[in-house]
Amino acid sequence: MFNRFIERLFIPPVQYAAFGAVIGFYFLFNTHIAAAIAVFIFSFVSLCFFRVLSSLNNESRPLYAANISFAAFTAGLVIGLCAADAGRNEINFGIPVERVVAVEGVLLEDPRIISGGSVMALLSLRKCAGEGGLRVSGSGDIAVFFPQEDTQKLREFGRGTNVFAEGVIRSSQRGYSISAGSLHIVKPASGIEKMRTGIRLKLINIFDGKLWGGLALALLLGVRDNLDSDFTASYRGAGLSYILALSGMHLAIITALISFLLKKPLGLKASAITGAVIIILYCLLVGPMPSLNRSAIMYVLGVLAILGALPKKPLSILSLSFLIQIIFTPAAGNSLSFILSYLALFGILIIGKALSFLFAGKVPDFLLQPLSLSCGAFLATAGICSFTFGTIAPVGIIAGLLIVPLTTVFMIGSIIWLVLDFVSLSFLLNWPLSVLYRLMEVIASVAGNMPGISANFILILVLSLVLSLLIVVFEYKRREALLKMEPFI
């Protein structure tokens, strides 16, 4: 009985490691050192216990599996605790914050326009200036809000530029920020970053002035500065904001296009490797976005699986991607887009897959697949969305069935338009892309006017967890019943 119980708990070790990392990163990040040591000791003792039991019976595979699983969980727990500590953004001005009158540092991201017309960018502090010409070293990452007149200058220099900004330090629940009154370029970015910024600016200028240009820039480059505010509000109200933020869906469309163009002439493995190189270059062009980076890492891991270096198990690839991302970019683990990205894909792989199995043959496949995947992502993220935004929009599940295919066609059309623009034939697609834009705008507007669900986020979280659990249990029981009937079929 015990062995059978252990066998049912056995999943690939990388998944246990990811689970341990989640516990360490999100639940034990503020744990007192004594409690953290106690958790580690408990895990270590459990590991030793199963190791001893497995050594008493060399033929007991379940005990050996439990030993490996506990070892993986313990390793993941340590990774999560270390990443949580490394990901803390502790700003050190070097002098009392009220004395700071200017900061100097390197832009960590491309500046973006926010509501009100000001420009925001994340700055890695190098120096701080105080009254009387005082200069001291500083550290940490701080958000800087530049005046609107500096927009063009910041866009031209872009990420990697060393800037000096004079202004006022402000404090809020989110931490420190600075409202800059003036901007000085201390040192331009490196040659590679300048080339990247130049390509990015050229693409922005190409799409500028088109009715649908703002949407194309948002979907292809993640630049939302030119996107109509009413259009964005409609998507937000309809629970479709994820479509406007670069993520796995957009990368999937691009990789599908790459595969379609390269698979036949190059073959599966060569096209997969070429696609991985293109995706890496694309991510470098777009810039650091947690959800996009997750998709890119998973694509590269998927290529390794195709080459035989990794098992072709989506949940294991997702787990390994999570571990890689919090090890190399621990600060990204605290961002909302990172959390929602992993939760949504986890929901798709677990809940969406279960729904697809339960309703197979009862709902047309062309409708079942997108609907089940959308429901899985919705249930997995409902609690976090309710906590963050105060409301959830179930209408987004239905609206997404229309918007996602249209977005796919729009993205592919925008890429083709860009290619045709080099031979002055892009005018052929101006009208079709405008029609698509208006159609998506109307659908999002209608869906956005539908009432959402506003309730205590704990209630939403509990209900979504219970419903998800019931779906998985029903799917498991149905599989068991089918396995028992298999000899008689």
QUIVEN-V183627 format. One record per pair of residues at least 12 apart in sequence whose C-alpha atoms are under 7 Angstrom apart, sorted by sequence separation. I is the first residue (numbers start at 0). J is the second residue. D is the distance in Angstrom with one decimal. If there is no record, write none. Layout:
I_J_D / I_J_D
This chain:
108_120_6.2 / 125_137_5.0 / 166_178_5.4 / 167_179_6.5 / 213_225_4.6 / 214_226_5.9 / 258_270_6.4 / 355_367_6.4 / 416_428_6.2 / 49_62_6.2 / 108_121_6.1 / 124_137_5.5 / 125_138_5.8 / 166_179_4.0 / 203_216_6.9 / 213_226_4.3 / 355_368_6.3 / 106_120_6.7 / 107_121_5.5 / 124_138_4.8 / 165_179_5.4 / 166_180_5.1 / 106_121_6.0 / 107_122_5.7 / 123_138_7.0 / 124_139_5.6 / 164_179_5.7 / 165_180_5.8 / 49_65_6.5 / 50_66_5.5 / 106_122_4.7 / 107_123_6.5 / 123_139_5.9 / 124_140_6.0 / 165_181_5.5 / 300_316_6.6 / 355_371_5.6 / 49_66_5.1 / 105_122_5.5 / 106_123_6.4 / 123_140_4.5 / 164_181_5.7 / 165_182_6.8 / 257_274_6.3 / 278_295_6.6 / 354_371_5.6 / 104_122_5.8 / 105_123_5.2 / 122_140_5.5 / 123_141_6.6 / 164_182_4.7 / 104_123_5.2 / 105_124_6.9 / 121_140_6.6 / 122_141_5.3 / 163_182_5.9 / 164_183_6.4 / 297_316_6.4 / 46_66_5.8 / 104_124_4.4 / 121_141_5.7 / 122_142_6.1 / 162_182_7.0 / 163_183_5.1 / 254_274_6.7 / 297_317_6.6 / 351_371_4.8 / 103_124_6.1 / 104_125_4.8 / 121_142_4.5 / 122_143_6.7 / 162_183_5.7 / 163_184_6.3 / 351_372_4.4 / 103_125_5.7 / 104_126_6.6 / 120_142_5.8 / 121_143_6.2 / 162_184_4.6 / 163_185_6.3 / 374_396_6.5 / 46_69_5.5 / 103_126_5.0 / 119_142_6.9 / 120_143_5.5 / 161_184_6.3 / 162_185_5.1 / 221_244_6.4 / 275_298_6.9 / 297_320_5.9 / 351_374_6.4 / 373_396_5.8 / 409_432_6.6 / 46_70_6.2 / 102_126_5.9 / 103_127_6.2 / 119_143_5.7 / 120_144_6.8 / 161_185_5.3 / 162_186_6.9 / 221_245_5.6 / 275_299_5.8 / 296_320_6.0 / 351_375_4.2 / 102_127_4.5 / 119_144_4.6 / 161_186_4.9 / 218_243_6.1 / 347_372_5.0 / 350_375_4.8 / 101_127_5.9 / 102_128_6.0 / 118_144_5.5 / 119_145_6.2 / 160_186_6.1 / 161_187_6.2 / 217_243_6.2 / 409_435_6.7 / 101_128_5.0 / 117_144_6.5 / 118_145_5.0 / 160_187_4.8 / 161_188_7.0 / 218_245_6.2 / 293_320_6.6 / 99_127_6.6 / 100_128_5.8 / 101_129_6.9 / 117_145_5.9 / 118_146_6.3 / 160_188_4.3 / 347_375_4.8 / 99_128_5.8 / 100_129_5.3 / 117_146_5.1 / 118_147_6.1 / 159_188_4.6 / 346_375_4.6 / 347_376_5.3 / 99_129_4.8 / 100_130_6.7 / 117_147_4.6 / 158_188_7.0 / 159_189_6.9 / 272_302_6.6 / 346_376_4.8 / 370_400_7.0 / 42_73_6.0 / 98_129_5.4 / 116_147_5.6 / 156_187_6.5 / 218_249_7.0 / 271_302_5.8 / 369_400_6.7 / 98_130_6.7 / 118_150_6.3 / 156_188_6.9 / 344_376_6.5 / 346_378_7.0 / 143_176_5.8 / 144_177_6.2 / 145_178_6.5 / 146_179_6.9 / 159_192_6.6 / 343_376_4.2 / 346_379_5.0 / 141_175_6.4 / 142_176_4.8 / 143_177_4.9 / 144_178_4.9 / 145_179_5.1 / 146_180_6.6 / 158_192_6.9 / 314_348_6.9 / 92_127_6.1 / 141_176_5.6 / 142_177_6.5 / 143_178_6.1 / 144_179_5.8 / 145_180_6.9 / 143_179_6.7 / 343_379_5.8 / 156_193_6.9 / 268_305_6.9 / 342_379_5.7 / 343_380_6.1 / 402_439_6.3 / 268_306_6.7 / 342_380_6.0 / 157_196_6.0 / 339_380_6.3 / 93_135_5.9 / 289_331_6.0 / 93_136_6.0 / 110_153_6.6 / 247_290_6.8 / 93_137_5.5 / 110_154_6.7 / 246_290_5.0 / 247_291_6.1 / 250_294_6.8 / 92_137_4.7 / 246_291_4.6 / 91_137_5.4 / 92_138_6.7 / 245_291_6.0 / 290_336_5.8 / 91_138_5.1 / 110_157_6.8 / 247_294_4.9 / 289_336_6.4 / 290_337_5.3 / 90_138_5.7 / 91_139_6.3 / 109_157_5.2 / 246_294_6.8 / 289_337_5.1 / 398_446_6.5 / 90_139_4.2 / 109_158_4.8 / 89_139_5.6 / 90_140_6.5 / 108_158_4.9 / 290_340_5.4 / 88_139_5.9 / 107_158_5.7 / 28_80_6.1 / 88_140_6.5 / 106_158_5.2 / 107_159_6.2 / 394_446_6.5 / 15_68_6.2 / 19_72_4.8 / 23_76_4.9 / 27_80_6.9 / 106_159_5.1 / 18_72_6.8 / 19_73_6.5 / 22_76_6.6 / 23_77_6.9 / 105_159_5.7 / 106_160_5.5 / 6_61_5.5 / 9_64_6.6 / 12_67_6.8 / 16_71_4.7 / 20_75_4.3 / 24_79_4.3 / 28_83_5.6 / 105_160_5.5 / 106_161_6.5 / 5_61_5.7 / 12_68_5.4 / 15_71_5.8 / 16_72_4.5 / 19_75_4.5 / 20_76_4.6 / 23_79_4.3 / 24_80_5.4 / 105_161_4.3 / 15_72_4.9 / 19_76_4.2 / 23_80_4.7 / 104_161_5.4 / 105_162_6.3 / 13_71_6.7 / 16_74_6.3 / 17_75_5.8 / 20_78_5.8 / 21_79_6.3 / 24_82_6.6 / 104_162_5.7 / 393_451_6.9 / 2_61_5.7 / 12_71_5.5 / 16_75_4.1 / 20_79_4.0 / 24_83_5.0 / 103_162_5.7 / 104_163_6.8 / 392_451_4.5 / 5_65_6.8 / 103_163_4.3 / 391_451_5.6 / 392_452_6.3 / 102_163_5.8 / 103_164_6.4 / 390_451_6.3 / 391_452_5.3 / 102_164_5.5 / 390_452_5.4 / 391_453_6.7 / 101_164_5.5 / 102_165_6.5 / 390_453_4.5 / 101_165_4.1 / 221_285_6.8 / 389_453_6.3 / 390_454_7.0 / 100_165_5.9 / 101_166_5.7 / 220_285_5.4 / 100_166_5.8 / 100_167_6.3 / 386_456_5.2 / 385_456_5.2 / 382_456_5.9 / 382_459_5.6 / 381_459_6.7 / 382_460_4.2 / 381_460_6.6 / 381_463_6.8 / 378_463_5.4 / 195_284_5.8 / 378_467_6.9 / 112_224_5.4 / 111_224_6.5 / 354_470_6.8 / 350_467_6.3 / 353_470_6.6 / 357_474_6.0 / 353_471_5.9 / 356_474_7.0 / 350_470_6.8 / 350_471_6.5 / 353_474_5.5 / 238_392_5.1 / 237_392_6.1 / 252_407_6.5 / 239_395_5.9 / 237_394_6.4 / 238_395_4.8 / 237_395_5.3 / 108_286_7.0 / 218_410_6.9 / 215_410_6.9 / 215_413_6.4 / 237_443_6.2 / 234_443_5.5 / 237_446_5.0 / 230_440_6.3 / 233_443_5.4 / 237_447_3.9 / 233_444_5.0 / 236_447_4.3 / 234_447_6.6 / 233_447_5.0 / 211_432_6.9 / 211_433_5.9 / 210_433_6.6 / 211_436_6.0 / 82_325_6.1 / 86_329_4.6 / 87_330_6.7 / 82_326_6.0 / 85_329_6.4 / 86_330_4.0 / 83_329_6.7 / 82_329_5.3 / 14_315_5.9 / 17_318_5.3 / 13_315_6.2 / 14_318_5.5 / 17_321_6.9 / 13_318_6.3 / 17_322_6.2 / 13_319_6.4
